[in-house]
């Protein structure tokens, strides 16, 4: 379908000349997006007058420096062009009616220019495919932000959508949106994971944050919700062994060492067949040189989303994400990354679960209870919708073993506490934008199978529908 872009641009400018207040509803359109020189200059003048709070009129436009005296190829003197554009727009609708087409055609021209640039870069000697692809992905991401710009919407439109969604849930008796973790007690304190949510899971090393994240991801993938998991810590084989252990009930150690009996092998085989076609996609980057930026993560996620759909994105872990630019310190670097992760969740419209490790200083505190600042990244509190912390008291106690000089009684008390804490984990909701924070739940951690469950459950919740 052919688009008369010149006619659309003239109608757009005419509408603004008729009602200059509409300029604030079309802020996604930039002057450089217009092909017509006259329309581009007039639009620049309108924006300037509006931003300075001055009235937009034929008189103020006629004396504005941004507009040339004449445009021979587009109708002649500026006063005549302005008059014609305004007169022809009396029945043209609103400027917003034309804004989408203008931004879309501009994005298409950018894509065409990107193709030419990419073709030229490919012919240059010594280029690396990975580096070139990353640069092209970054340029394409900029174009995507132009093609889908942020626009103001009426509050009434938002409330109407919320009421419809709530009504659907009421009629069905089940929540109609969002994902669950597969562990009802955890769902109670953090709520459902909604599209666009940025969720942080904070824990110390060996407390099981990767195991919990993988369990949540597997639960949703087994329920048919496509999951993309960026693994910066472990290899794909390690992830696979954990998934088989959780599904089969056979320990990770037995699977890795081949030390199982015939019955256990049958369970492993069954688990493998059940997991074979599950929509769980893994990006295995366990080497430092493979760390990715948020832009690269988004490009890979977009590809999976287009090919297979995407319901949940998991990133293990925060410290392994590379920043785009140079920064003075860790706080500035992480502030950029958490901000970009928040935008990533909104752009993909899926929940994004990010793992973050507690600092060693936080692990050595007299009070072991996790705090939202334990990851040494204050921007987490700013950018996340939900922050949950996982900790195992036994791991903290292990670092508090009493010295021999304190005597047998101190040792006996410590051993009693260790026995009571064995296999016990606790989760605290440190931030919940849509609900009450600081609620807690206790879970049992099965270290052999790398799974969590409610203490009174006989079997792990992994993969079982509620």
HELIX and SHEET records of a PDB file:
HELIX    1   1 UNK A    5  UNK A   18  1                                  14    
HELIX    2   2 UNK A   20  UNK A   25  5                                   6    
HELIX    3   3 UNK A   31  UNK A   33  5                                   3    
HELIX    4   4 UNK A   37  UNK A   51  1                                  15    
HELIX    5   5 UNK A   58  UNK A   62  1                                   5    
HELIX    6   6 UNK A   72  UNK A   74  5                                   3    
HELIX    7   7 UNK A   78  UNK A   88  1                                  11    
HELIX    8   8 UNK A   96  UNK A  123  1                                  28    
HELIX    9   9 UNK A  129  UNK A  147  1                                  19    
HELIX   10  10 UNK A  155  UNK A  172  1                                  18    
HELIX   11  11 UNK A  184  UNK A  190  1                                   7    
HELIX   12  12 UNK A  209  UNK A  222  1                                  14    
HELIX   13  13 UNK A  236  UNK A  248  1                                  13    
HELIX   14  14 UNK A  252  UNK A  257  1                                   6    
HELIX   15  15 UNK A  262  UNK A  275  1                                  14    
HELIX   16  16 UNK A  288  UNK A  290  5                                   3    
HELIX   17  17 UNK A  294  UNK A  308  1                                  15    
HELIX   18  18 UNK A  318  UNK A  320  5                                   3    
HELIX   19  19 UNK A  330  UNK A  348  1                                  19    
HELIX   20  20 UNK A  360  UNK A  363  1                                   4    
HELIX   21  21 UNK A  379  UNK A  383  1                                   5    
HELIX   22  22 UNK A  393  UNK A  398  1                                   6    
HELIX   23  23 UNK A  404  UNK A  406  5                                   3    
HELIX   24  24 UNK A  408  UNK A  421  1                                  14    
SHEET    1   A 2 UNK A  70  UNK A  71  0                                        
SHEET    2   A 2 UNK A  76  UNK A  77 -1                                        
SHEET    1   B 9 UNK A 280  UNK A 284  0                                        
SHEET    2   B 9 UNK A 227  UNK A 231  1                                        
SHEET    3   B 9 UNK A 312  UNK A 316  1                                        
SHEET    4   B 9 UNK A 351  UNK A 357  1                                        
SHEET    5   B 9 UNK A 198  UNK A 203  1                                        
SHEET    6   B 9 UNK A 386  UNK A 391  1                                        
SHEET    7   B 9 UNK A 424  UNK A 432 -1                                        
SHEET    8   B 9 UNK A 440  UNK A 446 -1                                        
SHEET    9   B 9 UNK A 451  UNK A 454 -1                                        
END                                                                             
